[in-house]
Amino acid sequence: MVAPDLLSPRTPSPSARVTTAPIIRGFGGNIPFRCTRCRSLSATPSLRASESYRLRAGSWTLGMAAGGGVGSSERDGSLALYEESLNCLSSLITRRTRADGTNKGDNFDLMFDYLKMLELDGPISQLKVIHVAGTKGKGSTCVFTEAILRCCGFRTGLFTSPHLIDVRERFRIDGVEISEGKFLEYFWWCWNRLQEKTNDDVPMPTYFRFLALLAFKIFSAEQVDVAILEVGLGGKFDATNVVRTNAIKVQKPIVCGISSLGYDHMEILGNTLGEIAGEKSGIFKREVAAYTVPQPEEAMSVLKDKASQLGIPLHVVSPLDSGALKDQHLGLDGEHQYINASLAISLSRAWLKETGNTEGINFEDATFLPEQFVRGLTKASFQGRAQIVPDSHLRSQERNFNLGDLVFYLDGAHSPESLEVCARWFSHVIREDTQHSDTQGEQHYDSCNARQILLFNCMSVRDPQLLLPRLVNTCEQHGVHFHKALFVPNQSVYNKVGSHASPPADPQHVDLSWQLTLQKVWESLACSDKDAGLSNTRDHERSSVFSSLPMAIRWLRENAQQNRSARFQVLVTGSLHLVGDVLRLIKK
């Protein structure tokens, strides 16, 4: 299974062709758009020469050369230009698998060339950055940190990955994903300059590197007070880690953090926790305080050694006491979020003190958190992480008429450790309230009528022999037994960046060998352990493989309709891409 390459450079395909896009007025001059569009990805109508796009008050407007064209034409033009930007972005995705192990740190210094091409080396040195790496919880930590500082009155910029539905999710300003208009404004500004200045020696940046550069441009132009950057992969050679080139300082964080470490991306980061910790600690900098959470001894030893070499303190935080929230709850669900929240609190406090922005924030009361911190922690939100979504498709317009009861529990866990955490969360929420109510006044169901179903996929570089037993056994320990497991390929692998997912034209010819492998692991797990967390069903009823995600969703809905006295509780996990695909389908 192929994933966007986060590290290595890519020369545009010989089959790619260069097209001239409209002229944008702004940023000190008129800039002709040049975009490399791969023919295999291009599904965008050609733009007529008589049309031009212009920027008005931050939104994109289509104007006809003859002076006409308003209304629906404006929106059609905006959509066309947005699709064109996604085509260009898709052309940067490399087709190497991460498992080939050849892309660790590939030409990392090219990032500094790109920064100079975009004249961003100066502007990003002014950013007051919080930099966060880790295996589990780094995204949640960033979200908590952003919410805290926003509630303290600061203009925030947040860069996270991956996106679930739309690429704009990666860029948040003041807690809201960047608008389509501003995305296009900054995307084309970066794209055109790089197209004109890159060459055979310095090719166009790869997918994630371009997104990181775009984040730097957005946050600089939007003049955020604080930029919170989540590392994409590893740390030392991650595109967000552009801190120095030779002796020239480019950007130094105010504070760094490392969330919980575990085994993930071992084909790139190393096979031991020590090696993985070494890559993650690559974000540590001299004169920049570092924070982390309790870690396995092997990993903690490496983090401490790295901090000692740099002459900086390494602070280890403890899980947040729920009492500090003044009887309120974290905005992100799950007991594991208390350690992420604690790291976010420490990072926020350090940032405030280092930048001299503590006025009006009460740090004196050791019992309770400052009011701004509590508001941020309770208001934080993050799609696809411990998220519960009832399926509204089965609701009739008639308030009290039930077509079936289907609830999706979504979490993008994809490592053994994070799947154990996910299993604990899932077990807790369905045990606590299997009658999860919505605002339509649905009827309540007894827990004996609830059926737990697993909808699962993971990348082929991961070991299902480690993932599935961890998930099943943890659920079993909490009294949860899966009635059935469904294995399905991710929808998004068939599509370019940000497009509305659709299955291949002929689902019968989809390669399901990986899903069949997952199914075999599941069945062997059921047969080898009578106490496993699987319900007592016949072999052919314990699992199914579907050739497309829409088929699996349809099967779930049909079963819910045919069994209206039961609640179908579907855990979607193993891949953030799968979680995003499910969200896209059920929210249509």
NUSE-971049 format. One line per 3 residues: number of its first residue (from 1); their letters; for each residue y, x, z of C-alpha. Coordinates in nm, 2 decimals, padded with zeros to 4 digits. Each point is the difference from the previous one (the first is absolute). Example, Ala and Ser with C-alpha at 12.3 -4.5 7.8 and 13.67 -1.06 7.14 Angstrom:
REM NUSE-971049
1	as	-00.45 01.23 00.78  00.34 00.14 -00.07
***
This chain:
REM NUSE-971049
1	mva	00.00 00.00 00.00  00.33 00.15 -00.10  00.31 00.00 00.22
4	pdl	00.36 00.10 -00.08  00.02 00.38 00.05  00.24 00.08 00.27
7	lsp	00.03 00.37 -00.05  -00.06 00.15 -00.35  00.25 00.01 -00.29
10	rtp	-00.07 -00.18 -00.32  00.11 00.06 -00.36  00.05 -00.33 -00.19
13	sps	-00.29 -00.10 -00.21  00.02 00.10 -00.37  -00.05 -00.37 -00.08
16	arv	00.31 -00.09 00.19  00.31 -00.08 -00.20  00.36 00.02 00.09
19	tta	00.22 -00.31 -00.04  00.37 -00.04 00.04  00.08 -00.25 00.27
22	pii	00.34 -00.17 00.05  00.31 00.18 00.13  00.10 -00.03 00.36
25	rgf	00.35 00.04 00.11  00.05 00.15 00.34  -00.04 00.32 00.20
28	ggn	00.29 00.16 -00.18  -00.10 -00.06 -00.36  -00.20 -00.19 -00.26
31	ipf	-00.37 00.11 00.01  -00.24 -00.07 -00.28  -00.34 -00.10 00.13
34	rct	-00.29 00.20 -00.12  -00.34 -00.10 00.13  -00.35 00.13 -00.08
37	rcr	-00.21 -00.31 -00.05  -00.38 00.03 -00.04  -00.12 -00.22 -00.27
40	sls	-00.31 -00.10 00.19  00.23 -00.13 00.28  00.28 -00.15 -00.20
43	atp	00.00 -00.38 00.01  00.38 -00.03 -00.01  00.18 -00.16 -00.29
46	slr	00.21 00.23 -00.20  00.37 -00.01 00.08  00.22 -00.11 -00.29
49	ase	00.27 00.25 -00.10  00.26 -00.28 00.03  -00.06 -00.03 00.37
52	syr	00.14 00.21 00.28  -00.04 -00.01 00.38  00.29 00.06 00.23
55	lra	00.03 00.03 00.37  00.22 -00.26 00.17  00.04 00.00 00.38
58	gsw	-00.34 00.15 00.05  -00.19 -00.25 -00.21  -00.13 00.03 -00.36
61	tlg	00.15 -00.22 -00.26  -00.11 -00.04 -00.36  00.29 -00.02 -00.25
64	maa	-00.03 -00.06 -00.37  00.21 00.22 -00.22  00.14 -00.30 -00.17
67	ggg	00.13 -00.13 00.33  -00.26 -00.26 00.08  -00.31 -00.03 00.21
70	vgs	00.00 -00.12 00.36  -00.23 -00.20 00.23  -00.37 00.05 -00.07
73	ser	00.07 00.29 -00.24  00.15 00.20 00.29  -00.31 -00.04 00.21
76	dgs	-00.23 00.07 -00.30  00.20 00.32 -00.06  -00.02 00.11 00.36
79	lal	-00.38 -00.06 00.00  -00.04 00.19 -00.32  00.19 00.30 00.14
82	yee	-00.19 -00.02 00.33  -00.34 00.00 -00.19  00.13 00.29 -00.21
85	sln	00.07 00.20 00.32  -00.36 -00.08 00.12  -00.14 00.12 -00.33
88	cls	00.19 00.33 00.04  -00.11 00.04 00.36  -00.36 -00.07 -00.10
91	sli	00.01 00.28 -00.25  00.03 00.25 00.29  -00.33 -00.10 00.15
94	trr	-00.25 00.28 -00.05  -00.36 -00.10 -00.08  -00.17 00.27 00.21
97	tra	-00.20 -00.12 00.30  00.10 00.14 00.34  -00.36 00.11 00.04
100	dgt	00.03 00.28 -00.25  00.18 00.20 00.27  00.23 00.19 -00.24
103	nkg	00.33 -00.16 00.08  00.08 00.13 00.35  00.36 00.13 -00.01
106	dnf	00.01 00.02 -00.38  00.34 00.15 -00.09  00.16 -00.14 00.31
109	dlm	00.32 00.20 -00.07  00.07 -00.22 -00.30  00.14 -00.25 00.24
112	fdy	00.29 00.23 00.06  00.06 00.02 -00.37  00.00 -00.37 -00.03
115	lkm	00.25 -00.03 00.29  00.24 00.24 -00.18  -00.04 -00.19 -00.33
118	lel	00.10 -00.32 00.18  00.27 00.18 00.20  -00.15 -00.13 00.31
121	dgp	-00.05 00.33 00.19  00.35 -00.05 00.15  00.00 -00.37 00.08
124	isq	-00.34 00.00 00.17  00.11 00.28 00.23  00.23 -00.26 00.15
127	lkv	-00.28 -00.24 00.07  -00.10 -00.04 00.37  -00.37 -00.02 -00.05
130	ihv	-00.29 -00.10 00.22  -00.32 00.14 -00.16  -00.34 -00.15 00.10
133	agt	-00.35 00.12 -00.10  -00.35 -00.10 00.12  -00.33 -00.16 -00.09
136	kgk	00.03 -00.33 00.17  00.31 -00.19 00.10  00.27 00.21 -00.17
139	gst	00.12 -00.30 -00.20  00.01 -00.23 00.30  00.18 00.28 00.20
142	cvf	00.27 00.02 -00.28  00.04 -00.38 00.00  00.05 -00.01 00.37
145	tea	00.24 00.29 -00.01  00.21 -00.16 -00.28  00.01 -00.34 00.19
148	ilr	00.11 00.17 00.32  00.29 00.19 -00.16  00.11 -00.29 -00.21
151	ccg	00.02 -00.21 00.32  00.21 00.29 00.15  00.26 -00.07 -00.28
154	frt	-00.09 00.27 -00.25  -00.04 -00.03 -00.38  -00.36 00.09 -00.06
157	glf	-00.20 00.12 -00.30  -00.38 -00.02 00.02  -00.25 00.16 -00.25
160	tsp	-00.36 -00.09 00.04  -00.32 -00.01 -00.22  -00.19 -00.14 -00.16
163	hli	00.15 -00.33 -00.11  -00.21 -00.31 00.01  00.15 -00.23 -00.27
166	dvr	00.32 00.14 -00.13  00.11 00.37 -00.02  00.34 -00.10 00.15
169	erf	-00.18 -00.05 00.34  00.00 00.38 00.04  00.38 00.01 00.03
172	rid	00.17 -00.20 00.28  00.37 -00.01 00.08  00.08 -00.16 00.34
175	gve	-00.36 -00.14 00.02  00.01 -00.17 -00.35  -00.17 00.13 -00.31
178	ise	00.24 00.13 -00.26  00.12 -00.27 -00.25  -00.12 00.01 -00.35
181	gkf	00.35 00.08 -00.12  00.05 00.30 00.22  -00.35 00.12 -00.07
184	ley	00.07 00.00 -00.37  00.34 00.17 00.05  -00.15 00.29 00.19
187	fww	-00.32 00.02 -00.19  00.16 00.04 -00.34  00.26 00.24 00.14
190	cwn	-00.29 00.23 00.12  -00.22 -00.06 -00.30  00.25 00.09 -00.27
193	rlq	00.12 00.32 00.16  -00.36 00.12 00.05  -00.10 -00.10 -00.35
196	ekt	00.29 00.21 -00.14  -00.05 00.31 00.23  -00.37 00.03 00.04
199	ndd	-00.21 00.22 -00.25  -00.34 00.16 -00.04  00.06 00.23 00.29
202	vpm	00.14 -00.27 00.23  -00.16 -00.32 -00.12  00.08 -00.35 00.12
205	pty	-00.09 -00.05 00.37  -00.32 -00.19 00.09  00.00 -00.36 00.12
208	frf	00.05 00.06 00.38  00.24 00.29 -00.05  00.22 -00.22 -00.22
211	lal	00.00 -00.27 00.26  00.10 00.24 00.27  00.28 00.13 -00.21
214	laf	00.11 -00.36 -00.06  00.00 -00.06 00.37  00.22 00.30 00.06
217	kif	00.24 -00.13 -00.27  00.00 -00.36 00.15  00.06 00.11 00.35
220	sae	00.27 00.25 -00.09  00.19 -00.25 -00.23  -00.04 -00.28 00.25
223	qvd	00.14 00.23 00.28  -00.26 -00.09 00.26  00.06 00.12 00.35
226	vai	-00.37 00.09 00.04  -00.28 00.05 -00.25  -00.35 -00.05 00.13
229	lev	-00.26 00.17 -00.23  -00.37 -00.07 00.02  -00.21 00.29 -00.14
232	glg	-00.21 -00.11 -00.30  -00.29 00.23 00.05  -00.05 00.30 00.23
235	gkf	00.34 00.15 00.09  00.04 00.36 -00.10  00.00 -00.06 -00.38
238	dat	00.11 -00.36 00.01  00.30 -00.10 -00.22  00.19 -00.12 00.30
241	nvv	-00.02 00.35 00.16  00.28 00.16 -00.21  00.17 00.20 00.27
244	rtn	00.07 00.35 -00.12  -00.01 00.19 -00.32  00.01 00.38 00.07
247	aik	00.28 00.04 00.25  00.19 -00.31 -00.11  -00.02 -00.29 00.23
250	vqk	-00.04 -00.33 -00.20  -00.07 -00.25 00.27  -00.11 00.04 00.36
253	piv	-00.12 -00.30 00.20  00.16 -00.10 00.33  -00.34 -00.05 00.15
256	cgi	-00.37 00.00 -00.11  -00.30 -00.21 00.11  -00.37 00.01 -00.06
259	ssl	-00.20 -00.32 00.07  -00.38 -00.02 00.07  -00.21 00.25 -00.19
262	gyd	-00.35 -00.06 -00.14  -00.22 00.06 -00.30  00.16 -00.11 -00.32
265	hme	00.08 00.15 -00.34  -00.24 00.29 00.09  -00.04 00.09 -00.37
268	ilg	00.36 00.12 00.01  00.09 00.07 00.37  -00.32 00.16 00.12
271	ntl	-00.33 -00.09 00.17  00.09 00.06 00.36  00.26 -00.16 00.23
274	gei	00.15 00.35 00.04  00.05 00.04 -00.37  00.15 -00.35 -00.03
277	age	00.23 00.06 00.30  00.11 00.33 -00.17  00.11 -00.20 -00.31
280	ksg	00.17 -00.27 00.21  00.19 00.26 00.21  00.15 00.14 -00.32
283	ifk	00.29 -00.24 00.06  00.10 00.18 00.33  00.32 00.20 -00.03
286	rev	00.18 00.26 00.21  00.26 -00.15 00.23  -00.14 -00.35 -00.06
289	aay	-00.18 -00.17 00.29  -00.34 -00.14 -00.07  -00.18 -00.30 00.15
292	tvp	-00.36 -00.11 -00.02  -00.25 -00.22 00.17  -00.32 00.09 00.19
295	qpe	-00.23 00.17 -00.25  -00.36 00.14 -00.01  00.00 00.34 00.15
298	eam	-00.07 00.18 -00.32  00.30 -00.16 -00.17  00.23 00.03 00.30
301	svl	-00.07 00.37 00.03  00.12 00.06 -00.36  00.31 -00.21 00.05
304	kdk	00.09 00.20 00.32  -00.05 00.33 -00.18  00.22 -00.10 -00.29
307	asq	00.27 -00.12 00.24  -00.02 00.33 00.20  00.02 00.21 -00.32
310	lgi	00.33 -00.18 -00.09  00.13 00.02 00.36  00.04 -00.38 00.03
313	plh	-00.11 -00.24 00.27  -00.29 -00.24 -00.08  00.03 -00.32 00.21
316	vvs	-00.31 -00.21 00.05  00.08 -00.37 00.06  -00.21 -00.25 00.19
319	pld	-00.08 -00.36 -00.12  00.28 -00.25 00.07  -00.04 -00.21 00.31
322	sga	00.02 -00.36 -00.11  00.21 -00.08 00.30  00.29 00.21 -00.14
325	lkd	00.04 -00.28 -00.27  00.12 -00.25 00.27  -00.28 -00.25 -00.07
328	qhl	00.04 00.01 -00.38  -00.25 00.12 -00.26  00.01 00.27 -00.26
331	gld	00.09 -00.12 -00.35  -00.32 00.17 -00.14  -00.32 -00.14 00.14
334	geh	-00.29 00.20 00.16  -00.04 00.21 00.31  00.02 00.32 -00.20
337	qyi	00.36 -00.07 -00.08  00.10 00.08 00.35  -00.05 00.37 -00.06
340	nas	00.19 -00.02 -00.34  00.28 -00.18 00.18  00.02 00.27 00.26
343	lai	00.03 00.27 -00.26  00.27 -00.20 -00.17  00.19 -00.04 00.33
346	sls	-00.01 00.38 00.05  00.11 00.07 -00.36  00.28 -00.25 00.03
349	raw	00.12 00.13 00.33  -00.01 00.36 -00.12  00.19 -00.09 -00.32
352	lke	00.27 -00.18 00.20  00.05 00.29 00.24  -00.01 00.27 -00.27
355	tgn	00.26 -00.19 -00.21  00.22 -00.08 00.30  -00.04 -00.38 -00.04
358	teg	-00.11 -00.11 00.35  00.32 -00.19 00.08  -00.08 -00.36 00.10
361	inf	-00.37 00.06 00.04  -00.14 -00.01 00.35  -00.25 00.28 00.06
364	eda	00.05 00.00 00.38  -00.25 -00.28 00.08  -00.34 00.17 00.00
367	tfl	-00.18 -00.34 00.05  00.12 -00.18 -00.31  00.09 00.11 -00.35
370	peq	00.36 -00.04 -00.12  00.06 -00.35 -00.13  00.05 00.13 -00.36
373	fvr	-00.34 00.17 00.01  -00.17 -00.32 00.12  00.15 -00.20 -00.28
376	glt	-00.10 00.26 -00.26  -00.36 00.02 00.12  -00.04 -00.38 00.02
379	kas	00.16 -00.06 -00.35  -00.19 00.27 -00.19  -00.21 -00.12 -00.29
382	fqg	-00.24 00.17 -00.24  -00.21 -00.17 -00.27  -00.37 00.06 -00.01
385	raq	-00.03 00.14 00.34  -00.17 -00.23 00.25  00.13 -00.30 -00.20
388	ivp	-00.12 -00.35 00.02  00.05 -00.23 -00.30  -00.14 -00.36 -00.01
391	dsh	-00.08 -00.10 -00.36  00.25 -00.26 -00.10  -00.18 -00.07 -00.32
394	lrs	-00.24 -00.23 00.18  00.28 -00.21 00.14  00.08 -00.34 -00.16
397	qer	00.35 -00.11 -00.02  -00.11 -00.28 00.23  00.07 00.14 00.35
400	nfn	-00.32 -00.10 00.17  -00.25 00.03 -00.29  -00.21 00.32 00.04
403	lgd	-00.17 00.15 -00.31  -00.17 00.27 00.20  00.09 00.27 00.25
406	lvf	00.03 00.36 -00.12  00.19 00.28 00.18  00.04 00.36 -00.12
409	yld	00.02 00.28 00.25  00.14 00.30 -00.18  00.01 00.36 00.11
412	gah	00.01 00.31 -00.23  -00.22 00.22 00.22  -00.20 00.25 -00.21
415	spe	-00.12 00.27 00.24  -00.28 -00.02 00.26  00.25 00.01 00.29
418	sle	00.24 -00.26 -00.15  -00.29 -00.23 -00.09  -00.11 00.01 00.36
421	vca	00.35 -00.10 00.11  00.01 -00.27 -00.27  -00.33 -00.14 00.13
424	rwf	00.13 -00.02 00.35  00.31 -00.18 -00.12  -00.20 -00.25 -00.21
427	shv	-00.24 -00.06 00.28  00.28 -00.06 00.25  00.20 -00.24 -00.21
430	ire	-00.29 -00.22 -00.11  -00.15 00.00 00.35  00.34 -00.09 00.15
433	dtq	00.08 -00.28 -00.24  -00.24 -00.10 -00.28  00.22 -00.30 -00.05
436	hsd	00.30 00.20 -00.13  00.25 -00.28 -00.07  00.26 -00.03 -00.27
439	tqg	00.31 -00.22 -00.01  -00.18 -00.27 -00.18  -00.18 -00.13 00.31
442	eqh	-00.35 00.09 -00.10  -00.30 -00.12 00.20  -00.17 00.23 00.25
445	yds	-00.35 00.14 -00.05  -00.25 00.10 00.25  -00.09 00.37 -00.01
448	cna	-00.36 -00.09 -00.09  00.12 -00.13 -00.33  00.18 00.32 -00.09
451	rqi	-00.15 00.23 -00.26  00.10 00.36 -00.02  -00.01 00.16 -00.35
454	llf	00.08 00.35 -00.10  00.19 00.07 -00.33  -00.03 00.37 -00.05
457	ncm	00.06 00.29 -00.24  00.09 00.36 00.05  00.06 00.31 -00.22
460	svr	-00.31 00.17 -00.13  00.11 00.33 00.17  -00.06 -00.17 00.34
463	dpq	-00.34 -00.02 00.17  -00.12 -00.36 00.05  -00.27 00.13 00.23
466	lll	00.28 00.09 00.24  00.23 -00.29 -00.06  -00.22 -00.31 00.01
469	prl	-00.21 00.08 00.31  00.32 00.08 00.19  00.15 -00.34 -00.10
472	vnt	-00.32 -00.21 00.06  -00.10 00.17 00.33  00.35 -00.04 00.15
475	ceq	00.01 -00.37 -00.09  -00.35 -00.05 00.14  00.11 00.16 00.33
478	hgv	00.26 -00.27 00.02  -00.23 -00.28 -00.09  00.10 -00.05 -00.36
481	hfh	-00.28 -00.03 -00.27  00.08 -00.01 -00.37  -00.16 -00.29 -00.18
484	kal	00.04 00.17 -00.34  00.16 00.30 -00.18  00.17 -00.01 -00.34
487	fvp	00.05 00.32 -00.20  00.25 00.00 -00.28  00.20 00.26 -00.20
490	nqs	00.37 00.03 00.06  00.20 -00.21 -00.23  00.28 00.25 -00.03
493	vyn	-00.21 00.27 -00.16  00.02 -00.19 -00.33  00.38 -00.01 -00.01
496	kvg	00.31 00.21 -00.02  00.24 00.04 00.30  00.13 -00.33 00.13
499	sha	-00.14 -00.23 -00.27  -00.15 -00.33 00.09  -00.36 00.08 00.04
502	spp	-00.26 -00.15 -00.23  -00.36 00.08 -00.05  -00.13 00.17 -00.32
505	adp	-00.05 -00.23 -00.30  -00.38 00.01 00.05  -00.10 00.01 00.37
508	qhv	-00.36 00.03 -00.12  00.06 00.36 -00.10  00.17 00.12 00.32
511	dls	-00.17 00.30 00.15  -00.13 -00.13 00.33  -00.22 00.30 00.09
514	wql	00.22 00.09 00.30  00.00 -00.36 00.13  -00.38 00.00 -00.03
517	tlq	-00.01 00.32 00.20  00.21 -00.16 00.27  -00.23 -00.30 00.00
520	kvw	-00.31 00.22 00.05  00.16 00.16 00.30  00.08 -00.34 00.14
523	esl	-00.36 -00.12 -00.05  -00.16 00.31 00.14  00.23 -00.03 00.30
526	acs	-00.12 -00.36 00.06  -00.37 00.09 -00.04  00.01 00.32 00.22
529	dkd	00.16 -00.16 00.30  -00.09 -00.34 00.13  00.29 00.02 00.23
532	agl	00.26 00.07 -00.27  00.30 -00.23 -00.02  -00.15 -00.21 -00.28
535	snt	-00.10 -00.36 00.03  -00.37 -00.09 -00.03  -00.01 -00.10 -00.37
538	rdh	-00.24 00.07 -00.28  00.04 00.32 -00.20  00.15 -00.16 -00.31
541	ers	00.25 -00.19 00.21  00.14 00.30 00.19  00.20 00.15 -00.28
544	svf	00.13 -00.05 -00.36  00.17 00.21 -00.26  00.27 -00.15 -00.22
547	ssl	00.14 00.15 -00.32  00.35 -00.11 00.08  00.21 -00.09 00.30
550	pma	00.11 -00.34 -00.14  -00.37 -00.09 -00.02  -00.05 00.09 00.36
553	irw	00.31 -00.19 00.11  -00.13 -00.30 -00.20  -00.34 00.02 00.17
556	lre	00.16 00.00 00.34  00.22 -00.30 -00.08  -00.29 -00.20 -00.14
559	naq	-00.21 00.07 00.31  00.29 -00.10 00.23  00.04 -00.32 -00.19
562	qnr	-00.37 -00.08 00.02  -00.01 00.08 00.37  00.31 -00.17 00.14
565	sar	-00.13 00.00 00.36  -00.01 00.38 00.00  00.27 00.26 00.01
568	fqv	-00.05 00.30 -00.23  00.15 00.31 00.15  00.01 00.28 -00.26
571	lvt	00.06 00.36 00.10  00.15 00.19 -00.29  -00.01 00.37 00.05
574	gsl	-00.11 00.35 -00.12  00.30 00.05 -00.24  00.37 -00.07 00.01
577	hlv	-00.02 -00.07 -00.38  -00.26 -00.27 00.06  00.22 -00.15 00.27
580	gdv	00.30 00.00 -00.24  -00.21 -00.16 -00.27  -00.12 -00.28 00.23
583	lrl	00.36 -00.07 00.13  00.12 -00.02 -00.36  -00.27 -00.25 -00.09
586	ikk	00.01 -00.23 00.30  00.38 -00.01 00.01  00.03 -00.12 -00.37
***
